[in-house]
């Protein structure tokens, strides 16, 4: 188990209510394509002691309704996962409604989150993700179908500020969410154009909290440490935090988050490289077991190598070698050649993952002409594969 050190200050936070579910402390793992599959959720949940909410990768409603094989694997939850949380993407209200009813009727999950925050072009060019809230009536229709079809399951939504600084949508979207029965809202304090660049606008999170006091508001963006999470809550008044890129190659961040929100002073994790290497091998092992093939599991793990080794003294040739391994034996052998007694590097708690920004927003033709008209959006605009 990684080494523990002492954080400060000693503060506590109120639990978060998501329908019938209590999330204490109020910490949520953000859905990330190719990352937040069952193995990674298992690691994060183990470090948190089972506390928090851990959301699946983005599941497309069309693929779910059609029972796409990959999608059905992505919605598989470990027996210890509770509540089971699925994030759905869709642009057609009818398809979204079918998917939500399927989840409710077949007991596939305990909580449904709607994706209105994904900024990638293959999603926004279909009018989905962070592009969709610009069309207010379409947003309302999708949310209404989801809440109606969910029965007793709580429905939440995650969104961005808007398309760009000239097309902000988050306040209108927040009011629509409240009016249509959404249980909680998460706001990433960036626009679609920013992608993951620049600095997240925490002031926008505060404004949304003031605008929709009826339901919990969660903040997302630039949470790289447990102290960042506490500071976001103090500065914005939000009811909880959603953590994404900050936990890449660092699932033990959830141990820090739990400790910080519980006001404990002896539980921040600062692993040695030896402890990190053990987690890396476990992560790759879990992926192989989940996929059903060790080699494919290790290959899928490759993208995590640089994140886990961030800041440690590991030569470029060894980094390359570890990033092309295809067996657990080769991964373990390479790691064993390192100086495993290295302490946690200074500065390794900082930004990680994608940082690109100022991107051109790719939208359907004529999308900006009318923020209310949603003609031309239908089932053919749905993506047919899940995972982002």
N, C-alpha and C positions, 0 to 999 in steps of 0.2 A: 504494500500500500504506500502511495507517495507520502513524502515527508510533510508534516504540518508546521506552520508558523503562525504568528499572531497578527491579526488584522486590527484595524481601528476605523471608526469609532464603534461603540457598542450601541446599536439601534435595533429596533424591531419593526415589523410591518404587519398590517392587517391581512388576513387571508382574503383570497379572491373567490367570488361566487360565480360559477359558470352554470347557470340553471341549478340542478340539484347537486352539483359537484363543488366541493370546497378545494381550492388550490392554495395550499399553504406550505411554504411561502409563495407569493404571487409571481412565480417564475415560469415562463413558457419557452420551450425549444421551438424556434421558428422552422417551418417547413423549408427544406433546401433540396433541390433536385439532385439526385444521385448521392446524397449525403445522409438524410434523416430516414434511412431505411431501418428495419427492425434491429440489425446488429448495432448500429450507432445509437439508436434510442436505448438499447439495453445498456450500453456502456454509460451513457449520461444518467440513466435512471439508477444504475448501481452506485455511481458516485454521489448522487443526490440522496441516497437512502430511500428511494421511491417517492420523494417529494417533488412536486411540480407537475407540469403538464407537458407531454412530449407528443408533438404532432407529426403525422405521416408526411411523406413526400406529397407533392401536388398530384391529385388524382383527377383525371379528366372525366367529366360526366358521361360523355359519349362512350368512352372505352369501358367505363364501369357498367353502363347499361347493356353494352354488347358483350360483357364478360370476357374482355380481352385477357389472355393468359398472363401477361406481364402485370397487368393492373390487378388481377386477383391475387397475385403474389404480394404486391405492394401493400394491399390492405390486410395482410395477415398480421395479427398481433400476437405477441407472446402472452402466455397465460397469466403472467404477472403484471401486464400492462393494464392499469386502470386509473382514470377512465381511458377508454380507447378513443383516440382522436384522429379524424380524417379531414384533410383539407381538400375541398373540391374546386375545380375550375370548370367554368362553362359560360357560354354566351347566349344560349337559347333557353328561355325560361321553361319550355316544355321538357327539354332534356334534363335540365337541372332538377325539375320536379320529379321526374322518373327516377333519377339517381338517388335523390334524398329518400323517396318512398321505399326504394329497394333497400337502402341502408337501414331504415327504421323497421321495415317488415321482416327483414332477414336477420336482424340483430347483428349487424356488421360493425357497429361502432356505438359509442356513448355520447359523442360530441361531434358536431360538424362545423368546420370553419370554411368560409367562402373566400376564395382568392380573388382579390381585386388589387393586388399589389405587384404582381410579376411584371418587370419592365422589359423582358427580352423580346426582340423583334418578332420571332415566330409566333409569339402569343399576342402582342399588341397589334400586329398587322391583321389579325382576325377580329379585332375589337375586344379582345379579352384582357385579363389581368388588369394592370393599372390604366389601360385605355378605357375600360368600360364605365367607370363612374362619371365620365364626361356626359354620357347619355343617361340623363336622370331617370327618364321613364323606363328605360331598359333595366337599369339598376334596381328600380323599385319592383319591376315585374319578376326579376330573378329572385330577389330577396323574399318577396311575397310567396312565390312558389316553394322556395326552400323551407321557410318557416311553416307554411301550411302542411307540406308533405312530411315534415320531421316529426309530427305528433308531439310526443313528450321530450324529444331530444333537443338540447339547447343548440342554437345556431349562432355563431359569431362570424365576424368578417375582419379581414386584414386588408389595408389599403395604403396608398401613398398620398402625398399632399395634392397631387394632380399631375397633369401632363408636363407642364413646365410652369414657370413663374407667372405666365400670362393666362394660364388655364388651370387655376386651382379649383379643386372639387371637394376637398375633404370635409368642409363644414356642411355643404349640402348633402353629401353622402352620409354624414353622421346623423343628420336629422331624419333622412329617409330610413336609416337603420332603426332608429328609435321608433318611428311611426309604424314600421312593419314587424316589430317584435324581435329584433336581434338582441341577444343576451349581453354581448360585449363587443367592443371594437378595438382593434389594434392599429396604430398608425405608425408607419415608417416615415420618419421626418425628412424624406427626400421626394423629389418629383421623378417622373419617368425619365426625363431628360438627364437627370443626374446619375441614373443607374446606382452605382455604389461609390461615386466620387464625391469630393468635397466633404462638407461637414453636415451631419444631420441637424435639422432644425427642431430643437427641443421646444422652442417657443410655440411651434405649431401644435405640439402635443398638449401643451398647457391651454392653448386656445380651444382645442377640441374638447378637452375636459370641461371647460367652462360652458361650452356650447351644448353639450349633451350630458348634463349632470344626472340624468335618469338612469344611466347604465355605466358599468365599468369601462374605463379607457386604459388600454395598455400602450406603453411606449416602446418603440423599436428604432434602432439606429445608433451606432457608435458605442455600444456597450462592450468594452474590451476586458473589463474586470468587474469584480463584485462591487468595488467602490463606485464605478461608473453607474451601475444599476441603482445603488442607493441614492447617488446624486441625482439621477434622472427623476426618481420618485420625489425627492425633496424639492427639486427645482420646478417640476411641472405639476405636481399634485396628482399624477396618474396613479392608477390602482394596481399596476403591476408592470412587468417588463417582458419583452419578447427578445430572446437572444439568438442570433444567427451566426454570423461569421466569427464572432469572438470565441466560439467553442470549437472551431476547426482545428483538429490536431490537439485538442485540449478538452476532452469530455469532463475532466475533473473540475472545470470551471463551475459545474453545477454544485459541487461540494462547497466551493467558495460562496456561491450565491445563497445557498441554504444557510450557511453559517452567518453570512452578513445580515440577511433578513431576520434571522432568529436572534441576532445580537450577541452571538458567541464570539469569544476573543481568542480561541485557540485552535482554529480549524481551517486556515487557509492552506491550500495545497501548493507546495513548491517541490516538484519531484526532481530527483536526480535523473541523469540520462538512462541509468540502469532501469529505473522505475518506468520511465517513458517507453523504453524498449519493450518491457514486459506488456505494457498496454497496447503497443503496436502489434505485437504478435497475437495477443488476444483478439484485437479488432479484426485482423486478417483471418484468424481462425473462425470467428463468428460469421464473417462474410462467406467463407467457404461452406460452413454448415448450412447457412441460409440458402445459398445458391445451389448447394448439392454437389459442389465440385471444388476441391482445394485450389487447383490452379486458377480457375476463374475467380475465386474469392481473393486470392493474392493479387491477381491482375487488377481487380476492381479496387483493391486497397492502395494501389500505386499512387493515386492522386492525393492520398493523405500523407505520404511520406514527408514532403517538404514542410507541411504544416506542423507535424509532430517534431521535426528536427529544427524548427525555427530558433535561431540564436545559439545553438550548440556548435562547438568546434568540430565540424564534420567536413572533410575535404570534398571538393566538387566531384572528383572521380567516384568516391564512395557514395555520394548522394545519387549520382547517375546509376551506379550499380544497384543500389537499393530500390531505385525507381523502375527497374526493369526485371525484378525478380518474379518468378512464377511458381515458387514453392515455399512452404513455411520453413523448410530446412534451410533454403538459401537465404531467406529473410533473416532468420535467427543467426545464421553463421555470419552474415555481413554485420549485423548489429553487434555481435560479440567481438568483432575486431576493433570496435570503437573504444575510446576512453570512457567507460560507462560510469565512472565516479564523478563525472562533471556535475556541478550543481546547476540548479535552474538558472538560466542566463538572465542577466539584467536586461530589461527592455523586452523580454519575450512575451509580456502580457499585452503588448500593443497591437495595433491593427494587423489583420491577416485576411487572406482571401482576396476577392476581387476589389479593385479600387478605381476602375474606369469610370469616367464621368463625361458630362457635356456631350452626350450622344444625340444623334438625330432620332426623333421619335417616329417610329414606323406605324402608320395608321391606315385603316381602310380608306379608299377614295371617298372624299367628301365628308369624312368623319366630323370635321370641325364646323360644318355649315350650320348645324342646328343641334344644340345640346339636349334637345328633347326627342327629336325624331329618331326612331330606330328602325326604319324601313330597310329591308335588305339583309337583316341579321336573322339567321335561321340555323337549322341543324347542320347545313353544309359548312358553317363557320366553325363548328366544333373540332377541336383537335381529337385525333383518334388514338393517341398514346399518352400514357401517364408519365409522371416523373419530371415534368418541366420541359 
